[in-house]
Amino acid sequence: MSTNMPRIALLGCGKWGRNHARVLHEMGCLALLCDERAEALEQVKATCPGVPATTSIDEILSARPDGVVVATPAAAHAAHATRLLEAGLHVLVEKPLALTVADGRRLVALAEEHRRVLAVGHILEHHPARQRIRELLAEGRLGAVLSARLNRTGLGTIRSVEDVLFSFAPHDIAFALELGRGLPVTVTAVGFDLFGRGIADTAVIVLGFAETAARPLSVQITVSWLEPKKEHRALLVGTEGMLEWNDTPEGRGITLTRTVTEPGTPPTVKVVDRESIDIPEGEPLRRELDAFVRAIRENDLAGLSDGSSGLDVLAVLEACARSAKQGRRVRMEEVTRNWFAHESAVVHPTAEVGEGTSIWHFCHVMQGTHLGRDVTMGQNCFIAKGVSIGDGCRLQNNISVYEGVILEEDVFVGPSAVFTNVRFPRAFVSRKSEYETTRVCKGATIGANATIVCGVTIGAHAFIAAGAVVTKDVPPYTLVEGVPAVKSRHMCSCGERLPRSDGDVLTCRRCKAAYRKTPSGVAPERK
């Protein structure tokens, strides 16, 4: 092994891992082979004389190579990459980066935290033909690209965990994202489970880009591991020409067809000429690994599919899986946002929704609302325009929060609790100018079927009993019950009732927090 080259370990010596081993060995930087299957390891060892081998990933961590190529089955990518990044190693993960966007985000964050290279094996990004296509597009030889059709089919290895989308489609999705210069707006996918295993063996994807464009790009991708003839083909259609790239042994090459469009109803497209395009020499895998080595040596990610690129592809794959499962078109924002809304929920585009928030079945969030971080809304909740709901609030089922209501942080609202914003409503009298403000302060609890008459303030950590009707302000740390609600006891912030006592200090039996009596109720004892 060359002393000037980074030391690279290979984790995974299966069908594709053997190719990595060959190229890394030729480059003089293969430092260690690892595969938990001894038989796979023996096959690769024979082609890489002198390279140590192990069946334990712990040996990689002990050897401290400069980088690791992960070529294990896709289901193990996230776990392996996590261990390696946490150990401070540079990592190239074969596609896909992971099987969920959540795992992909964690890997990207880990790489940033440890300042390590995280690359993804989108090998066709390094294909000489792809480089030539980039040049042709940059020269404007096709005009504006209107559509692309990408086919990747053949009689391949049938997977038992990931479906054909995650196995075959990443390369073509990466190509589509390059053509669209970013993520699509919409994703539609149909999967066909031909063996009844719950895993798609054939799939068709349609990606829609930039809906605001006059002639938005549309990309169709077909993938299958159950077709007798291998086909890797791309067809790009532009305003001034068409490009076909065939990457199968029969007819391999790029053909550029120049066209003109004559106006009419319908318009007529005529061929002007056809041209065979030369493709430079070069092995894609060698180019990819050269880029990985350069990134390690020079901290230069140019020409390399980094973790963010892999995460974008993974997000599209997750949108494809969701579309195929639910039988509908999925908007990419449903996947890329860091909060969740059930498909039956309606969330206005102007609503501000915090990270980690979950909005469940049949909820409606109107314009201009603010939902904080980690809010949970059970089914059939309505949030009116302009309402503010703080971090960590929990709204159970069948709750309407109207204009004028403010929920501070960590408020719990039980099922079917009722808020109002007008004291004397009439169907035939508009009283929108009379909306009153109702404030529920931090940590308060409102029980099931309670009614909160507008214009009141419910103090911090107050507790409204189930079925109570609140008609006036409730002091902090106070339990109220009944119709109308009246003060019953004092409450600890942990939710325990404070003991009755003639003394000035009340101590919670559960958490031992102390409260001092005040003219308006109680307040936490200052330490």
C-alpha positions in Angstrom: 0.0 0.0 0.0 1.3 3.4 -0.9 2.5 5.5 2.1 1.1 8.7 0.4 -2.4 7.4 0.1 -5.1 7.4 2.8 -5.7 4.1 4.4 -9.2 2.9 3.5 -11.1 0.0 5.0 -13.8 -1.9 3.2 -16.9 -3.0 5.2 -18.9 -5.4 3.1 -17.4 -7.8 0.6 -20.4 -9.0 -1.3 -21.2 -8.6 -4.9 -20.6 -4.9 -5.1 -18.1 -4.8 -2.3 -15.8 -7.0 -4.4 -15.6 -4.2 -7.0 -14.6 -1.7 -4.3 -11.9 -4.1 -3.1 -10.5 -4.4 -6.6 -10.3 -0.7 -7.3 -9.1 0.3 -3.8 -6.4 -2.4 -4.1 -5.3 -1.0 -7.5 -5.2 2.5 -6.0 -2.9 1.2 -3.3 -5.0 2.4 -0.4 -6.9 -0.8 0.7 -5.9 -1.2 4.4 -8.5 -3.7 5.8 -11.2 -6.0 4.6 -14.3 -6.7 6.8 -17.3 -8.9 6.4 -19.2 -10.9 9.0 -19.5 -13.7 6.4 -16.2 -15.6 6.4 -16.9 -17.2 3.0 -17.4 -13.8 1.3 -14.2 -12.5 3.0 -12.2 -15.5 1.7 -13.3 -14.8 -1.9 -12.1 -11.2 -1.8 -8.9 -12.0 0.1 -7.7 -14.1 -2.8 -7.8 -11.1 -5.1 -6.2 -8.7 -2.6 -3.0 -10.4 -1.4 -1.4 -9.0 1.7 -4.5 -7.1 2.9 -5.6 -8.0 6.4 -9.1 -9.2 6.9 -11.6 -9.5 9.8 -15.2 -10.5 10.5 -15.6 -7.8 13.1 -16.3 -4.1 12.7 -14.6 -3.6 16.0 -11.3 -4.4 14.2 -11.9 -1.5 11.9 -12.4 0.9 14.8 -9.2 -0.5 16.4 -7.2 -0.1 13.2 -8.1 3.6 12.9 -8.0 3.8 9.0 -8.4 7.2 7.4 -11.7 6.3 5.8 -14.2 3.4 5.4 -16.3 2.3 2.4 -19.6 0.8 3.6 -20.9 -1.7 1.1 -23.1 -3.9 3.3 -26.8 -4.6 2.7 -28.8 -1.3 2.8 -30.7 -2.1 6.0 -27.3 -1.9 7.9 -26.1 1.3 6.3 -27.3 3.7 9.0 -26.1 1.6 11.9 -22.6 1.0 10.5 -22.1 4.6 9.3 -23.2 5.9 12.7 -20.6 3.8 14.5 -17.8 4.9 12.1 -18.7 8.6 12.2 -18.9 8.6 16.0 -15.4 7.0 15.9 -14.1 10.0 13.9 -13.7 8.2 10.6 -14.5 9.5 7.1 -17.2 7.4 5.5 -18.5 6.6 2.0 -21.8 4.7 2.2 -23.1 2.8 -0.8 -26.6 3.9 -1.9 -29.0 4.4 -0.4 -27.6 6.5 2.5 -30.2 4.9 4.8 -33.7 3.5 4.7 -35.4 6.5 6.4 -35.0 10.3 6.2 -34.7 10.4 10.0 -31.7 8.1 9.9 -30.2 10.1 7.0 -30.6 13.3 8.9 -28.8 11.9 11.9 -25.9 10.7 9.7 -25.5 14.2 8.1 -25.6 15.8 11.6 -23.0 13.4 12.9 -20.7 14.1 10.0 -21.0 17.8 10.6 -20.5 17.4 14.4 -17.3 15.4 13.9 -16.2 17.3 10.9 -15.8 14.2 8.8 -16.5 13.4 5.1 -19.8 11.6 4.5 -20.1 10.5 0.9 -22.8 8.4 -0.8 -22.2 5.9 -3.6 -24.1 7.5 -6.4 -21.7 6.0 -8.9 -23.4 7.2 -12.0 -22.6 10.8 -11.0 -19.0 9.8 -12.0 -19.9 8.1 -15.3 -18.0 9.8 -18.2 -21.3 9.8 -20.1 -22.9 11.8 -17.4 -20.1 14.3 -17.5 -20.6 14.6 -21.3 -24.3 15.1 -20.8 -23.6 17.9 -18.4 -21.4 19.6 -20.9 -24.1 19.3 -23.7 -26.8 20.7 -21.4 -24.5 23.6 -20.4 -23.8 24.3 -24.1 -27.6 24.6 -24.6 -27.7 21.8 -27.2 -31.2 20.7 -26.0 -32.6 24.1 -25.2 -34.7 23.9 -22.0 -35.2 20.3 -20.9 -38.9 19.6 -20.7 -39.0 15.9 -19.8 -36.9 12.9 -19.0 -37.6 9.2 -19.1 -35.2 7.0 -17.2 -35.3 3.2 -17.3 -33.3 0.8 -15.1 -34.6 -2.7 -15.5 -33.2 -6.3 -15.8 -33.2 -9.7 -14.1 -31.4 -8.8 -10.9 -31.0 -10.0 -7.4 -34.4 -9.9 -5.6 -34.0 -8.2 -2.2 -35.8 -9.3 1.0 -35.7 -6.0 2.9 -35.5 -2.9 0.6 -37.8 -2.9 -2.4 -36.8 -2.1 -6.0 -37.3 1.6 -5.4 -34.5 1.8 -2.7 -32.4 -0.7 -4.6 -32.5 0.5 -8.2 -34.0 4.0 -8.2 -31.4 6.1 -6.3 -29.1 6.5 -9.3 -31.9 7.8 -11.5 -33.4 10.0 -8.8 -30.0 11.6 -8.4 -29.9 12.2 -12.1 -33.4 13.7 -12.0 -32.4 16.1 -9.1 -29.5 17.3 -11.2 -31.7 18.0 -14.1 -34.3 19.7 -11.9 -31.6 21.6 -10.0 -33.1 20.6 -6.7 -35.9 18.6 -5.2 -39.2 18.0 -7.1 -42.4 19.6 -5.9 -44.5 16.5 -6.3 -43.9 12.7 -6.4 -46.2 10.0 -7.7 -45.2 6.3 -7.5 -46.8 3.0 -8.2 -45.2 -0.2 -7.0 -46.1 -3.7 -8.1 -45.6 -6.6 -5.6 -45.4 -9.6 -8.0 -44.6 -12.2 -5.3 -47.0 -11.1 -2.6 -44.2 -10.3 -0.1 -45.2 -6.7 0.6 -42.1 -5.6 -1.4 -42.4 -3.8 -4.8 -40.5 -5.7 -7.6 -41.4 -3.2 -10.3 -42.2 0.5 -9.9 -42.9 3.6 -11.9 -42.1 7.1 -10.5 -43.2 10.5 -11.8 -41.4 13.6 -10.5 -42.8 17.1 -11.0 -40.5 20.1 -10.7 -41.1 23.8 -10.3 -44.8 24.2 -10.8 -44.4 27.9 -11.1 -42.4 27.5 -14.3 -44.1 28.1 -17.7 -43.1 24.6 -18.9 -42.1 22.6 -15.8 -39.8 19.6 -16.0 -41.3 16.2 -15.6 -39.3 13.0 -15.0 -40.5 9.5 -15.4 -38.5 6.6 -13.9 -39.2 2.9 -14.4 -37.3 0.3 -12.3 -37.6 -3.5 -12.2 -35.6 -6.5 -11.3 -38.0 -8.8 -13.1 -37.4 -8.1 -16.8 -35.5 -10.6 -19.0 -33.5 -7.9 -20.8 -31.2 -5.4 -19.1 -31.9 -1.8 -19.9 -30.2 1.3 -18.6 -31.5 4.1 -20.7 -32.2 7.8 -20.4 -34.1 10.0 -22.9 -34.1 13.8 -22.4 -36.6 15.9 -24.4 -35.8 19.6 -24.8 -37.1 22.6 -26.7 -34.4 22.2 -29.3 -33.5 18.6 -29.3 -33.5 15.2 -27.7 -30.7 13.1 -26.1 -30.7 9.4 -25.7 -28.1 7.7 -23.5 -27.9 3.9 -23.6 -25.7 2.3 -21.0 -26.3 -1.3 -21.9 -23.7 -3.4 -23.8 -25.9 -3.5 -26.9 -25.8 0.0 -28.4 -23.9 1.8 -25.7 -23.5 5.5 -26.4 -25.1 8.9 -26.6 -27.2 10.1 -29.5 -28.2 13.7 -29.9 -31.1 14.5 -32.1 -31.6 18.2 -33.1 -35.2 19.2 -33.7 -37.3 22.2 -34.7 -40.9 22.8 -33.6 -43.3 24.3 -36.1 -46.3 26.1 -34.6 -49.7 24.8 -35.1 -52.6 23.0 -33.5 -51.0 20.6 -32.6 -47.4 21.8 -33.2 -45.1 19.7 -35.4 -41.7 18.5 -34.3 -39.2 17.7 -37.1 -35.8 16.1 -37.0 -33.0 18.3 -38.3 -30.1 15.9 -37.8 -28.7 13.2 -35.5 -25.2 13.0 -34.0 -23.3 10.3 -32.1 -21.5 11.8 -29.2 -18.1 10.5 -28.1 -17.8 9.4 -24.4 -14.5 9.8 -22.6 -12.8 6.8 -21.2 -12.8 6.2 -17.4 -14.2 3.7 -14.9 -17.0 5.4 -12.8 -16.1 3.5 -9.6 -12.4 4.6 -9.9 -13.5 8.2 -10.3 -15.8 8.0 -7.3 -13.1 6.5 -5.1 -10.6 9.0 -6.4 -13.0 11.8 -5.3 -13.4 10.2 -1.9 -9.7 10.0 -1.4 -9.2 13.6 -2.5 -11.9 14.7 -0.1 -10.1 13.0 2.8 -6.7 14.4 1.8 -7.7 17.9 0.9 -11.1 18.4 2.5 -12.5 19.0 -0.9 -16.0 17.6 -1.7 -16.0 18.8 -5.3 -17.4 16.2 -7.6 -18.6 14.0 -4.7 -22.1 13.1 -3.7 -22.0 14.2 -0.1 -24.4 13.4 2.8 -26.8 16.2 1.9 -27.1 14.9 -1.7 -27.8 11.4 -0.4 -30.4 12.8 2.0 -32.2 14.5 -0.9 -32.3 11.2 -2.8 -33.5 9.5 0.4 -36.3 12.1 0.8 -37.5 11.4 -2.7 -37.4 7.7 -2.1 -39.5 8.2 1.1 -42.0 10.3 -0.8 -42.1 7.5 -3.5 -42.8 4.9 -0.8 -45.5 7.0 0.8 -47.2 7.7 -2.6 -47.1 4.0 -3.6 -48.6 2.9 -0.2 -51.3 5.6 0.0 -52.2 5.7 -3.7 -51.8 9.5 -4.1 -49.5 12.2 -5.2 -47.2 13.4 -2.5 -45.8 16.9 -2.1 -42.1 16.9 -1.2 -42.7 19.3 1.6 -44.6 16.5 3.4 -41.3 14.6 3.7 -38.7 17.3 4.0 -40.4 19.3 6.7 -39.4 18.5 10.3 -42.9 18.1 11.5 -45.7 15.6 10.8 -49.2 16.0 9.4 -51.5 13.1 8.6 -52.7 12.9 5.0 -56.2 13.8 6.1 -55.1 17.0 7.9 -55.3 20.4 6.3 -52.5 22.8 7.2 -52.5 26.2 5.6 -49.2 27.1 3.8 -48.8 30.3 5.9 -49.1 28.4 9.2 -45.8 28.3 11.2 -45.3 24.8 12.6 -42.4 23.9 14.9 -40.0 21.0 14.7 -41.3 17.7 16.0 -45.0 18.7 16.0 -47.6 16.0 15.1 -50.9 16.9 13.6 -53.2 13.9 13.4 -56.4 12.8 11.5 -58.9 15.4 10.2 -57.2 18.4 11.9 -57.5 21.8 10.3 -54.9 24.5 10.9 -55.8 27.9 9.4 -53.6 30.7 8.0 -51.3 32.7 10.2 -51.3 30.3 13.1 -48.2 29.6 15.1 -47.6 26.1 16.5 -44.5 25.7 18.6 -42.1 22.8 18.8 -43.2 19.3 19.8 -46.9 20.1 19.8 -49.3 17.1 19.5 -52.8 17.6 18.1 -55.1 14.6 18.3 -57.7 13.9 15.7 -60.4 16.4 14.7 -58.9 19.6 16.1 -59.4 23.0 14.6 -57.0 25.9 15.1 -58.3 29.3 13.9 -56.3 31.9 12.1 -53.8 33.8 14.2 -53.9 31.5 17.1 -50.6 30.9 19.0 -49.9 27.5 20.6 -46.6 27.2 22.6 -44.0 24.5 22.6 -44.9 21.1 24.0 -48.6 21.6 24.2 -50.8 18.5 24.0 -54.3 18.8 22.5 -56.4 15.7 22.7 -59.3 14.9 20.3 -62.2 17.2 19.2 -60.9 20.6 20.3 -61.4 23.9 18.6 -59.1 26.8 19.5 -60.6 30.0 18.2 -59.2 33.4 17.4 -58.2 35.3 20.6 -57.0 32.1 22.4 -53.3 31.9 23.4 -51.9 28.7 24.8 -48.4 29.1 26.3 -45.8 26.3 26.6 -46.7 22.8 27.9 -50.5 23.3 28.1 -52.6 20.1 28.2 -56.1 20.3 26.8 -58.3 17.2 27.4 -60.8 15.7 24.9 -63.7 17.9 23.8 -62.7 20.9 25.9 -64.4 24.1 24.6 -62.9 27.6 24.1 -65.1 30.6 23.2 -64.2 34.1 21.9 -67.5 36.0 22.1 -69.6 36.2 25.3 -73.0 36.7 23.7 -73.0 35.1 20.2 -75.8 35.4 17.7 -75.9 33.7 14.3 -77.3 36.8 12.6 -75.1 39.4 14.4 -71.4 39.8 13.5 -69.3 40.2 16.6 -65.8 39.7 15.1 -64.8 43.0 16.5 -65.7 41.8 20.0 -63.4 38.8 20.2 -61.9 38.6 23.7 -58.4 37.3 24.6 -58.2 34.1 26.6 -54.7 33.2 27.9 -53.8 29.8 29.2 -50.4 30.1 30.9 -47.4 27.7 31.0 -48.0 24.2 32.2 -51.8 24.5 32.8 -54.1 21.5 32.4 -57.7 21.7 31.1 -59.8 18.6 31.7 -62.1 16.8 29.3 -65.3 18.6 28.4 -64.4 21.7 30.3 -65.6 25.0 29.0 -63.5 28.2 29.1 -65.6 31.3 28.8 -63.6 34.0 26.8 -61.7 36.8 28.4 -60.1 34.9 31.3 -56.5 34.0 32.2 -55.7 30.6 33.5 -52.5 30.8 35.6 -49.4 28.8 35.2 -49.8 25.1 36.3 -53.4 25.7 37.1 -55.7 22.6 36.8 -59.2 22.8 35.4 -61.3 19.7 36.4 -63.2 17.7 33.7 -66.6 19.3 32.9 -65.8 22.6 34.8 -67.1 25.9 33.3 -64.5 28.6 33.9 -66.0 32.1 34.0 -63.2 34.1 35.7 -59.5 34.1 36.1 -57.8 31.1 37.7 -54.7 31.8 39.8 -51.5 29.8 39.2 -51.2 26.4 40.9 -54.9 26.3 41.6 -57.4 23.5 41.0 -61.0 24.6 40.1 -64.0 22.4 39.8 -67.8 22.6 39.1 -70.3 24.8 37.2 -69.3 27.6 37.5 -65.8 26.6 38.5 -64.6 27.4 42.0 -61.3 26.9 43.8 -60.9 23.5 45.3 -57.2 22.9 46.1 -53.7 24.0 45.2 -51.7 22.0 42.7 -48.0 21.2 42.3 -46.4 21.8 38.9 -45.9 18.0 38.7 -49.7 17.5 38.7 -50.1 16.3 42.3 -52.6 18.0 44.7 -50.9 19.9 47.5 -51.9 18.9 51.0 -54.2 21.1 53.0 -52.3 22.8 55.8 -52.7 25.7 58.2 -49.0 26.4 57.8 -47.4 28.9 55.4 -45.6 26.2 53.4 -47.1 23.3 51.4 -44.9 20.4 50.3 -45.7 18.1 47.4 -45.9 14.5 48.5 -44.6 13.3 45.1 -41.8 15.6 44.1 -41.2 17.3 47.5 -41.4 20.8 45.8 -42.4 23.5 48.4 -44.9 26.3 47.9 -45.5 29.3 50.1 -49.0 30.7 50.6 -49.7 34.2 49.1 -52.7 36.5 49.2 -53.8 35.2 45.8 -52.9 31.5 46.3 -49.5 29.8 46.4 -46.1 30.3 44.7 -43.0 28.1 44.5 -40.8 28.6 47.5 -37.6 30.4 46.6 -34.4 28.4 47.5 
